[in-house]
Amino acid sequence: MNRNSHTTCLKRLSLSSLMAGLLCWCIVSPGYAATSCPAAGTVPPDFQWGLVAYHVNFPGYELQPEDLERMAQNGIQWIRIDFAWGRIEPEQGALFDFSYFDMLVEAAHANGIRIAGTLGNGYNTRVRPVSPLWTRKMIGPHYVAALTRYADAVVERYADDVDVWGLENELHIAFIHVLLQWREGLFPPIINREILRTLSQAVERHDPDSEIVLTISPGFPGWQRHIRESAERFRFDAVGLYSYPSFNAGAPPVGFENLVTNQIKEAHAASGGKDVMIFETGYQTPPDDPQTPEDEGTQLREQQATYIETMVRSAIDGGAKGVYFYQYLDNPDELIPREEVFGLVEPDRTPKPAWTRYGDIIEACTTPAP
């Protein structure tokens, strides 16, 4: 065999090996594996495929237009953003600053993403700075008056841009938030009821055609009663469950389907037949300095991806009208380590397996059968 023939043979062999290797990689690679819709039942055409995208006023959570492009490319159709009072009115009585949210709303719409806005989240400490820090020492009536001014301004400005308004953030378990140092203190029940009514009325005044969601955590006793009593006091159109069946780090990402289904059914019944959605759910991955074996990092990331699939199945088969995963970004700005690592992507926007899995599931569940 002459040199040219030998070279040609090597090239053919190398090309054949490359093609065989590429074919094998495509078959076993998670990014190329065929994903089917995990739901047993029919997926509603208007199911809300959502993501919690901006919820605490920390720099690490700030979004740019390219983030919204990335979400749209992955199939995300809805985002939940907190219209953080502390960012809009950092100094009491000052002119409202809507610049960040104007940009965010414009970028969402440019990418075909709809918005579910949280209104009036009362987290007001440096651990969870959503409402202004100047609200920490306010008595109830003064707080409600300031809240009314903020809520009216926000809803009026974004009435044409927001399709869903969530009221507060699990106000029925405010005492837990105080223990976690997310809220400075507790208001009496009569003030809490007035807070929710005030927010609902702001939406009714300025955006009556939008959907109002009562946010609730079903993991604490009395949540059904809170829904029933709220239905008698102010308008809301749907119940938004904050469901975390795998709350502890490393908890199994499967086996909770019946629990979630029952939560949805109980919320539907307690509200008098209103729609129910999983308004927030998530699964944490390892912290930056894990205290576990090195392979635990890979394991928890894979379990987060499995959790996405299990929760989608639970939500759809349970009759929910949407699911919002907490959250888009990991964030080292968080002061509580477990809160740093719920993201589906890293702070530098590197996707975790759960990000890809969610996109694949959305595509599988929304693609018409041939």
C-alpha positions as a printed NumPy array, in Angstrom:
array([[  0.   ,   0.   ,   0.   ],
       [  1.467,   3.333,  -0.99 ],
       [  1.486,   6.344,   1.305],
       [ -1.474,   8.038,  -0.37 ],
       [ -3.581,   4.886,  -0.113],
       [ -2.607,   4.472,   3.536],
       [ -3.608,   8.09 ,   4.265],
       [ -6.93 ,   7.658,   2.483],
       [ -7.665,   4.51 ,   4.49 ],
       [ -6.947,   6.292,   7.78 ],
       [ -9.213,   9.156,   6.828],
       [-12.042,   6.768,   6.028],
       [-11.486,   4.887,   9.263],
       [-11.423,   8.095,  11.272],
       [-14.583,   9.357,   9.609],
       [-16.361,   6.063,  10.225],
       [-15.296,   6.069,  13.871],
       [-16.389,   9.678,  14.282],
       [-19.825,   8.998,  12.794],
       [-20.31 ,   5.919,  14.946],
       [-19.26 ,   7.788,  18.049],
       [-21.537,  10.718,  17.241],
       [-24.49 ,   8.385,  16.713],
       [-23.812,   6.669,  20.034],
       [-23.502,  10.013,  21.838],
       [-26.794,  11.234,  20.401],
       [-28.554,   8.12 ,  21.665],
       [-27.259,   8.266,  25.243],
       [-26.941,  12.025,  25.704],
       [-29.756,  13.417,  27.94 ],
       [-30.054,  16.427,  25.645],
       [-30.959,  14.17 ,  22.71 ],
       [-33.043,  11.544,  24.491],
       [-36.658,  11.52 ,  23.445],
       [-38.881,  12.951,  26.178],
       [-42.568,  12.175,  26.358],
       [-45.187,  14.216,  28.177],
       [-45.312,  12.788,  31.724],
       [-49.015,  13.518,  32.23 ],
       [-51.475,  10.646,  31.922],
       [-54.378,  12.963,  31.181],
       [-54.988,  15.604,  28.559],
       [-52.93 ,  18.777,  28.877],
       [-55.166,  21.878,  28.75 ],
       [-54.242,  24.082,  25.784],
       [-54.026,  27.111,  28.09 ],
       [-51.891,  25.378,  30.745],
       [-49.465,  27.885,  32.251],
       [-45.887,  26.674,  31.799],
       [-44.264,  29.031,  34.257],
       [-41.103,  30.063,  36.012],
       [-40.477,  32.233,  39.07 ],
       [-38.098,  34.754,  37.563],
       [-37.71 ,  37.771,  39.857],
       [-38.951,  37.631,  43.439],
       [-36.445,  39.267,  45.796],
       [-34.723,  42.616,  45.36 ],
       [-31.172,  41.212,  45.248],
       [-28.778,  42.166,  42.409],
       [-28.144,  38.515,  41.56 ],
       [-31.771,  38.075,  40.507],
       [-31.809,  40.969,  38.074],
       [-32.843,  39.937,  34.589],
       [-31.718,  41.276,  31.245],
       [-33.527,  41.021,  27.893],
       [-31.352,  38.08 ,  26.891],
       [-32.682,  36.147,  29.9  ],
       [-36.197,  36.477,  28.528],
       [-34.97 ,  35.329,  25.118],
       [-33.403,  32.265,  26.757],
       [-36.638,  31.466,  28.578],
       [-38.702,  31.73 ,  25.416],
       [-36.284,  29.471,  23.561],
       [-36.809,  26.86 ,  26.285],
       [-40.581,  27.019,  25.931],
       [-41.366,  29.126,  29.005],
       [-44.716,  30.836,  28.467],
       [-45.28 ,  32.565,  31.832],
       [-43.028,  34.231,  34.375],
       [-43.802,  35.298,  37.914],
       [-42.195,  38.551,  38.913],
       [-42.521,  40.396,  42.197],
       [-43.211,  44.072,  41.674],
       [-40.926,  44.748,  44.605],
       [-42.252,  47.69 ,  46.556],
       [-38.797,  48.352,  47.985],
       [-37.372,  48.869,  44.513],
       [-40.26 ,  51.019,  43.347],
       [-40.398,  53.248,  46.455],
       [-37.087,  52.887,  48.362],
       [-37.718,  56.184,  50.185],
       [-41.144,  56.811,  51.649],
       [-43.124,  59.341,  49.652],
       [-40.54 ,  59.603,  46.881],
       [-41.42 ,  59.417,  43.213],
       [-42.011,  55.857,  42.123],
       [-39.204,  54.296,  40.069],
       [-40.619,  51.836,  37.525],
       [-37.588,  51.757,  35.21 ],
       [-36.516,  48.171,  35.939],
       [-40.018,  46.759,  35.64 ],
       [-40.7  ,  48.73 ,  32.462],
       [-37.673,  47.022,  30.908],
       [-38.689,  43.616,  32.221],
       [-42.267,  43.878,  30.995],
       [-41.133,  45.062,  27.56 ],
       [-38.624,  42.205,  27.244],
       [-41.208,  39.626,  28.296],
       [-43.725,  40.819,  25.74 ],
       [-41.085,  40.989,  23.023],
       [-40.501,  37.276,  23.572],
       [-44.138,  36.26 ,  23.84 ],
       [-43.982,  35.593,  27.588],
       [-46.96 ,  36.451,  29.775],
       [-46.642,  37.861,  33.292],
       [-48.035,  36.834,  36.639],
       [-47.183,  39.673,  39.002],
       [-46.912,  39.423,  42.78 ],
       [-48.375,  42.495,  44.427],
       [-47.537,  43.707,  47.92 ],
       [-45.163,  41.032,  49.214],
       [-44.521,  42.127,  52.807],
       [-41.026,  40.685,  53.258],
       [-39.219,  43.709,  54.663],
       [-35.866,  42.713,  56.17 ],
       [-32.339,  42.621,  54.826],
       [-32.641,  38.843,  54.608],
       [-35.613,  39.215,  52.257],
       [-35.805,  42.834,  51.001],
       [-38.97 ,  42.992,  48.919],
       [-41.009,  45.68 ,  50.65 ],
       [-39.209,  48.857,  51.744],
       [-37.191,  48.656,  54.925],
       [-38.97 ,  51.818,  56.093],
       [-42.163,  49.787,  56.549],
       [-40.689,  47.772,  59.416],
       [-41.888,  50.018,  62.231],
       [-45.214,  51.074,  60.754],
       [-48.44 ,  50.374,  62.595],
       [-51.192,  48.583,  60.73 ],
       [-53.358,  51.464,  59.43 ],
       [-50.333,  53.459,  58.269],
       [-48.94 ,  50.394,  56.512],
       [-52.235,  49.766,  54.706],
       [-52.392,  53.415,  53.593],
       [-48.87 ,  53.275,  52.156],
       [-49.602,  49.883,  50.577],
       [-52.707,  51.28 ,  48.882],
       [-50.686,  54.064,  47.247],
       [-48.116,  51.588,  45.935],
       [-50.687,  49.01 ,  44.759],
       [-52.818,  51.555,  42.909],
       [-49.765,  52.932,  41.102],
       [-48.423,  49.51 ,  40.095],
       [-51.675,  48.021,  38.844],
       [-52.658,  51.17 ,  36.992],
       [-49.291,  51.303,  35.215],
       [-49.211,  47.647,  34.196],
       [-52.908,  46.936,  33.708],
       [-52.362,  46.195,  30.013],
       [-49.236,  44.128,  30.607],
       [-50.003,  41.742,  33.477],
       [-52.553,  38.954,  33.053],
       [-52.448,  37.537,  36.594],
       [-51.996,  39.322,  39.923],
       [-50.93 ,  37.313,  42.981],
       [-51.92 ,  38.812,  46.334],
       [-49.07 ,  39.068,  48.855],
       [-46.974,  35.986,  49.625],
       [-48.442,  33.295,  51.899],
       [-49.708,  35.869,  54.376],
       [-51.515,  33.164,  56.347],
       [-48.125,  31.885,  57.601],
       [-46.58 ,  35.287,  58.351],
       [-45.468,  33.99 ,  61.744],
       [-43.161,  31.496,  59.999],
       [-41.684,  34.326,  57.942],
       [-41.002,  36.289,  61.125],
       [-39.138,  33.298,  62.571],
       [-37.098,  33.126,  59.363],
       [-36.393,  36.889,  59.656],
       [-38.159,  37.608,  56.384],
       [-40.739,  39.88 ,  58.025],
       [-39.988,  42.349,  60.786],
       [-43.107,  41.599,  62.811],
       [-46.711,  40.485,  62.834],
       [-49.867,  42.445,  62.21 ],
       [-53.09 ,  41.373,  63.9  ],
       [-55.441,  39.22 ,  61.782],
       [-57.753,  42.165,  61.063],
       [-54.865,  44.052,  59.414],
       [-53.809,  40.993,  57.405],
       [-57.334,  40.704,  56.079],
       [-57.272,  44.404,  55.19 ],
       [-53.953,  43.955,  53.369],
       [-55.389,  41.26 ,  51.122],
       [-58.616,  43.169,  50.551],
       [-56.645,  46.33 ,  49.701],
       [-54.585,  44.507,  47.071],
       [-57.634,  42.831,  45.565],
       [-59.473,  46.142,  45.364],
       [-56.518,  47.803,  43.611],
       [-56.763,  45.187,  40.87 ],
       [-60.536,  45.585,  40.651],
       [-60.172,  49.36 ,  40.251],
       [-57.458,  49.407,  37.627],
       [-57.369,  45.988,  35.936],
       [-60.725,  44.276,  36.52 ],
       [-60.355,  41.847,  33.615],
       [-57.174,  40.251,  34.952],
       [-57.093,  37.168,  37.16 ],
       [-56.531,  37.564,  40.915],
       [-54.722,  34.746,  42.728],
       [-54.735,  34.042,  46.461],
       [-51.312,  32.637,  47.385],
       [-51.31 ,  29.862,  49.95 ],
       [-48.985,  27.231,  51.383],
       [-50.782,  23.896,  51.873],
       [-48.052,  22.579,  54.151],
       [-49.468,  24.196,  57.297],
       [-52.649,  23.517,  59.283],
       [-55.638,  25.762,  58.637],
       [-54.888,  26.595,  55.018],
       [-58.263,  25.366,  53.773],
       [-60.049,  27.557,  56.327],
       [-58.024,  30.556,  55.192],
       [-59.221,  29.992,  51.622],
       [-62.856,  29.687,  52.694],
       [-62.749,  32.814,  54.842],
       [-60.926,  34.811,  52.156],
       [-63.584,  33.871,  49.591],
       [-66.151,  35.584,  51.827],
       [-64.159,  38.813,  52.235],
       [-62.651,  39.837,  48.909],
       [-62.401,  38.843,  45.291],
       [-59.942,  36.294,  44.027],
       [-60.364,  34.077,  40.986],
       [-57.874,  31.271,  41.577],
       [-55.811,  29.681,  44.324],
       [-52.038,  29.641,  43.881],
       [-50.451,  26.825,  45.878],
       [-46.86 ,  27.031,  47.075],
       [-46.264,  23.278,  47.128],
       [-42.917,  21.838,  48.251],
       [-43.427,  18.104,  48.787],
       [-39.651,  17.491,  48.625],
       [-38.773,  20.33 ,  50.987],
       [-35.648,  18.856,  52.586],
       [-32.386,  18.689,  50.642],
       [-31.976,  15.326,  48.943],
       [-35.602,  14.294,  49.498],
       [-36.971,  11.799,  46.952],
       [-38.129,  13.589,  43.789],
       [-40.905,  11.035,  43.281],
       [-43.689,   9.491,  45.34 ],
       [-45.628,  12.652,  46.206],
       [-48.068,  12.625,  43.296],
       [-51.111,  11.778,  45.401],
       [-50.222,  14.455,  47.956],
       [-50.155,  17.184,  45.316],
       [-53.339,  15.894,  43.677],
       [-55.112,  16.04 ,  47.032],
       [-53.845,  19.565,  47.689],
       [-55.291,  20.707,  44.37 ],
       [-58.639,  19.034,  45.045],
       [-58.876,  20.473,  48.572],
       [-58.042,  23.987,  47.379],
       [-60.65 ,  23.69 ,  44.633],
       [-63.282,  22.607,  47.145],
       [-62.368,  25.187,  49.813],
       [-62.558,  28.041,  47.299],
       [-66.002,  27.054,  46.086],
       [-64.802,  25.62 ,  42.795],
       [-62.193,  28.187,  41.73 ],
       [-59.245,  27.303,  39.534],
       [-56.057,  26.092,  41.206],
       [-52.458,  26.348,  40.041],
       [-49.103,  25.322,  41.463],
       [-47.903,  28.903,  41.801],
       [-44.524,  27.965,  43.252],
       [-42.591,  24.721,  43.649],
       [-38.944,  23.779,  43.55 ],
       [-36.113,  21.447,  44.442],
       [-32.773,  22.572,  45.816],
       [-29.395,  21.5  ,  44.482],
       [-26.05 ,  21.478,  46.363],
       [-24.669,  24.659,  47.94 ],
       [-21.376,  26.113,  46.764],
       [-19.589,  24.347,  49.641],
       [-21.419,  21.003,  49.931],
       [-20.948,  18.962,  53.081],
       [-21.623,  15.756,  51.189],
       [-19.555,  13.446,  48.946],
       [-18.511,  14.97 ,  45.651],
       [-20.908,  12.852,  43.621],
       [-23.824,  14.272,  45.626],
       [-23.704,  17.368,  43.435],
       [-24.431,  15.402,  40.296],
       [-27.011,  13.306,  42.1  ],
       [-29.019,  16.276,  43.372],
       [-28.951,  17.983,  39.992],
       [-30.375,  14.864,  38.38 ],
       [-32.982,  14.604,  41.128],
       [-34.018,  18.194,  40.453],
       [-34.632,  17.235,  36.819],
       [-36.697,  14.247,  37.909],
       [-38.659,  16.497,  40.26 ],
       [-39.613,  18.737,  37.33 ],
       [-41.127,  15.744,  35.557],
       [-42.937,  14.433,  38.645],
       [-44.437,  17.811,  39.541],
       [-45.627,  18.457,  35.982],
       [-47.377,  15.09 ,  36.024],
       [-48.883,  15.804,  39.454],
       [-50.114,  19.26 ,  38.46 ],
       [-51.716,  18.234,  35.176],
       [-53.247,  14.984,  36.387],
       [-54.477,  16.748,  39.53 ],
       [-56.365,  19.334,  37.493],
       [-54.169,  22.402,  38.073],
       [-54.182,  25.095,  35.403],
       [-50.459,  25.775,  35.563],
       [-47.132,  25.188,  37.292],
       [-44.413,  27.727,  38.144],
       [-41.003,  26.39 ,  39.09 ],
       [-38.907,  28.184,  41.668],
       [-36.73 ,  29.462,  40.194],
       [-34.807,  30.684,  37.185],
       [-31.469,  31.614,  38.812],
       [-29.201,  30.431,  41.572],
       [-28.047,  33.433,  43.566],
       [-25.   ,  33.723,  45.88 ],
       [-26.461,  37.011,  47.207],
       [-28.881,  34.98 ,  49.321],
       [-28.127,  35.067,  53.047],
       [-29.704,  31.647,  53.674],
       [-27.633,  28.891,  51.998],
       [-30.58 ,  26.724,  50.94 ],
       [-32.127,  29.693,  49.141],
       [-29.068,  30.039,  46.906],
       [-29.541,  26.837,  44.968],
       [-33.132,  26.41 ,  43.747],
       [-32.287,  27.773,  40.295],
       [-32.672,  25.803,  37.093],
       [-29.614,  27.657,  35.824],
       [-26.392,  28.733,  37.51 ],
       [-25.655,  32.415,  38.252],
       [-23.546,  32.524,  35.059],
       [-26.584,  31.163,  33.131],
       [-25.122,  27.67 ,  32.686],
       [-28.169,  25.373,  32.519],
       [-28.65 ,  22.542,  34.968],
       [-30.211,  19.256,  33.78 ],
       [-33.577,  20.465,  35.099],
       [-33.568,  23.391,  32.674],
       [-33.218,  21.1  ,  29.684],
       [-35.713,  18.617,  31.092],
       [-38.329,  21.322,  31.582],
       [-37.925,  22.557,  28.024],
       [-38.186,  19.022,  26.655],
       [-41.339,  18.356,  28.679],
       [-42.994,  21.582,  27.544],
       [-42.282,  20.685,  23.941],
       [-43.56 ,  17.127,  24.383],
       [-46.738,  18.254,  26.145],
       [-47.58 ,  21.07 ,  23.717],
       [-46.705,  19.456,  20.381],
       [-49.841,  18.166,  18.62 ],
       [-49.894,  14.445,  17.982],
       [-49.172,  13.528,  14.321]])
